[in-house]
């Protein structure tokens, strides 16, 4: 597969996953029920684990889309969330 195809797949997954996060936020704010909420409720620190998985996965998809762009500030290199703004 070419780099362009992989790039489109990565951004499609990131956009889709962002929509999933918006849906979860909507359900949480309106008091909706979801199997995810039941699962998280039974885990110790489940809300923290859920946030880490949701936003960590979104960061991975965006990093893949950006082809691992590195943002350098004050001689420090940032890969990932800090560099996402540079490629979008």
Rosetta constraint file for C-alpha pairs under 8 A:
AtomPair CA 1 CA 5 HARMONIC 6.41 0.50
AtomPair CA 1 CA 6 HARMONIC 6.87 0.50
AtomPair CA 2 CA 6 HARMONIC 6.47 0.50
AtomPair CA 3 CA 7 HARMONIC 5.99 0.50
AtomPair CA 4 CA 8 HARMONIC 6.26 0.50
AtomPair CA 5 CA 9 HARMONIC 6.23 0.50
AtomPair CA 6 CA 10 HARMONIC 6.11 0.50
AtomPair CA 6 CA 65 HARMONIC 7.94 0.50
AtomPair CA 7 CA 11 HARMONIC 6.26 0.50
AtomPair CA 7 CA 64 HARMONIC 7.28 0.50
AtomPair CA 7 CA 65 HARMONIC 5.14 0.50
AtomPair CA 7 CA 66 HARMONIC 7.84 0.50
AtomPair CA 7 CA 67 HARMONIC 7.90 0.50
AtomPair CA 8 CA 12 HARMONIC 6.01 0.50
AtomPair CA 8 CA 65 HARMONIC 7.52 0.50
AtomPair CA 9 CA 13 HARMONIC 6.16 0.50
AtomPair CA 10 CA 14 HARMONIC 6.16 0.50
AtomPair CA 10 CA 61 HARMONIC 5.60 0.50
AtomPair CA 10 CA 62 HARMONIC 7.04 0.50
AtomPair CA 10 CA 64 HARMONIC 6.12 0.50
AtomPair CA 10 CA 65 HARMONIC 5.13 0.50
AtomPair CA 11 CA 15 HARMONIC 6.07 0.50
AtomPair CA 11 CA 61 HARMONIC 6.91 0.50
AtomPair CA 11 CA 62 HARMONIC 6.73 0.50
AtomPair CA 11 CA 65 HARMONIC 5.58 0.50
AtomPair CA 12 CA 16 HARMONIC 6.05 0.50
AtomPair CA 13 CA 17 HARMONIC 5.93 0.50
AtomPair CA 13 CA 61 HARMONIC 6.66 0.50
AtomPair CA 14 CA 18 HARMONIC 6.02 0.50
AtomPair CA 14 CA 58 HARMONIC 5.89 0.50
AtomPair CA 14 CA 61 HARMONIC 5.21 0.50
AtomPair CA 14 CA 62 HARMONIC 6.10 0.50
AtomPair CA 15 CA 19 HARMONIC 6.30 0.50
AtomPair CA 16 CA 20 HARMONIC 6.38 0.50
AtomPair CA 17 CA 21 HARMONIC 6.29 0.50
AtomPair CA 17 CA 58 HARMONIC 6.59 0.50
AtomPair CA 18 CA 22 HARMONIC 6.30 0.50
AtomPair CA 18 CA 58 HARMONIC 6.97 0.50
AtomPair CA 19 CA 23 HARMONIC 6.21 0.50
AtomPair CA 20 CA 24 HARMONIC 6.26 0.50
AtomPair CA 21 CA 25 HARMONIC 6.18 0.50
AtomPair CA 21 CA 54 HARMONIC 7.09 0.50
AtomPair CA 22 CA 26 HARMONIC 6.12 0.50
AtomPair CA 23 CA 27 HARMONIC 6.22 0.50
AtomPair CA 24 CA 28 HARMONIC 6.16 0.50
AtomPair CA 25 CA 29 HARMONIC 6.12 0.50
AtomPair CA 26 CA 30 HARMONIC 6.14 0.50
AtomPair CA 27 CA 31 HARMONIC 5.91 0.50
AtomPair CA 27 CA 32 HARMONIC 4.53 0.50
AtomPair CA 27 CA 33 HARMONIC 6.81 0.50
AtomPair CA 27 CA 34 HARMONIC 7.69 0.50
AtomPair CA 28 CA 32 HARMONIC 6.09 0.50
AtomPair CA 28 CA 33 HARMONIC 7.95 0.50
AtomPair CA 33 CA 37 HARMONIC 6.92 0.50
AtomPair CA 34 CA 38 HARMONIC 6.76 0.50
AtomPair CA 35 CA 39 HARMONIC 6.23 0.50
AtomPair CA 36 CA 40 HARMONIC 6.08 0.50
AtomPair CA 37 CA 41 HARMONIC 6.00 0.50
AtomPair CA 38 CA 42 HARMONIC 6.67 0.50
AtomPair CA 39 CA 43 HARMONIC 6.85 0.50
AtomPair CA 40 CA 46 HARMONIC 4.59 0.50
AtomPair CA 40 CA 47 HARMONIC 6.21 0.50
AtomPair CA 40 CA 50 HARMONIC 7.07 0.50
AtomPair CA 41 CA 46 HARMONIC 6.27 0.50
AtomPair CA 41 CA 47 HARMONIC 7.73 0.50
AtomPair CA 42 CA 46 HARMONIC 7.25 0.50
AtomPair CA 45 CA 49 HARMONIC 6.37 0.50
AtomPair CA 46 CA 50 HARMONIC 5.95 0.50
AtomPair CA 47 CA 51 HARMONIC 6.19 0.50
AtomPair CA 48 CA 52 HARMONIC 6.20 0.50
AtomPair CA 49 CA 53 HARMONIC 6.16 0.50
AtomPair CA 50 CA 54 HARMONIC 6.06 0.50
AtomPair CA 51 CA 55 HARMONIC 6.01 0.50
AtomPair CA 51 CA 56 HARMONIC 7.90 0.50
AtomPair CA 52 CA 56 HARMONIC 5.46 0.50
AtomPair CA 53 CA 57 HARMONIC 5.84 0.50
AtomPair CA 54 CA 58 HARMONIC 6.36 0.50
AtomPair CA 55 CA 59 HARMONIC 6.06 0.50
AtomPair CA 56 CA 60 HARMONIC 6.25 0.50
AtomPair CA 57 CA 61 HARMONIC 6.37 0.50
AtomPair CA 58 CA 62 HARMONIC 6.26 0.50
AtomPair CA 59 CA 63 HARMONIC 5.97 0.50
AtomPair CA 59 CA 80 HARMONIC 6.42 0.50
AtomPair CA 59 CA 81 HARMONIC 5.92 0.50
AtomPair CA 60 CA 64 HARMONIC 6.20 0.50
AtomPair CA 60 CA 80 HARMONIC 7.32 0.50
AtomPair CA 61 CA 65 HARMONIC 6.22 0.50
AtomPair CA 62 CA 66 HARMONIC 6.16 0.50
AtomPair CA 62 CA 80 HARMONIC 7.72 0.50
AtomPair CA 62 CA 81 HARMONIC 7.97 0.50
AtomPair CA 62 CA 84 HARMONIC 6.66 0.50
AtomPair CA 63 CA 67 HARMONIC 6.29 0.50
AtomPair CA 63 CA 68 HARMONIC 5.40 0.50
AtomPair CA 63 CA 69 HARMONIC 7.38 0.50
AtomPair CA 63 CA 79 HARMONIC 7.77 0.50
AtomPair CA 63 CA 80 HARMONIC 5.39 0.50
AtomPair CA 63 CA 81 HARMONIC 7.40 0.50
AtomPair CA 63 CA 84 HARMONIC 6.72 0.50
AtomPair CA 64 CA 68 HARMONIC 6.14 0.50
AtomPair CA 66 CA 84 HARMONIC 6.88 0.50
AtomPair CA 66 CA 87 HARMONIC 5.77 0.50
AtomPair CA 66 CA 88 HARMONIC 7.91 0.50
AtomPair CA 68 CA 79 HARMONIC 6.58 0.50
AtomPair CA 68 CA 80 HARMONIC 7.13 0.50
AtomPair CA 69 CA 79 HARMONIC 6.53 0.50
AtomPair CA 69 CA 80 HARMONIC 7.69 0.50
AtomPair CA 69 CA 83 HARMONIC 6.18 0.50
AtomPair CA 69 CA 84 HARMONIC 7.69 0.50
AtomPair CA 69 CA 86 HARMONIC 7.87 0.50
AtomPair CA 69 CA 87 HARMONIC 7.31 0.50
AtomPair CA 70 CA 77 HARMONIC 6.23 0.50
AtomPair CA 70 CA 78 HARMONIC 5.65 0.50
AtomPair CA 70 CA 79 HARMONIC 4.97 0.50
AtomPair CA 70 CA 80 HARMONIC 7.68 0.50
AtomPair CA 70 CA 83 HARMONIC 5.91 0.50
AtomPair CA 71 CA 77 HARMONIC 5.70 0.50
AtomPair CA 71 CA 78 HARMONIC 5.09 0.50
AtomPair CA 71 CA 79 HARMONIC 6.54 0.50
AtomPair CA 71 CA 82 HARMONIC 6.97 0.50
AtomPair CA 71 CA 83 HARMONIC 5.04 0.50
AtomPair CA 71 CA 86 HARMONIC 7.45 0.50
AtomPair CA 72 CA 76 HARMONIC 5.44 0.50
AtomPair CA 72 CA 77 HARMONIC 4.47 0.50
AtomPair CA 72 CA 78 HARMONIC 6.18 0.50
AtomPair CA 73 CA 77 HARMONIC 6.60 0.50
AtomPair CA 73 CA 78 HARMONIC 7.86 0.50
AtomPair CA 78 CA 82 HARMONIC 6.04 0.50
AtomPair CA 78 CA 83 HARMONIC 6.33 0.50
AtomPair CA 79 CA 83 HARMONIC 5.83 0.50
AtomPair CA 80 CA 84 HARMONIC 6.27 0.50
AtomPair CA 81 CA 85 HARMONIC 7.75 0.50
AtomPair CA 83 CA 87 HARMONIC 7.11 0.50
AtomPair CA 84 CA 88 HARMONIC 6.40 0.50
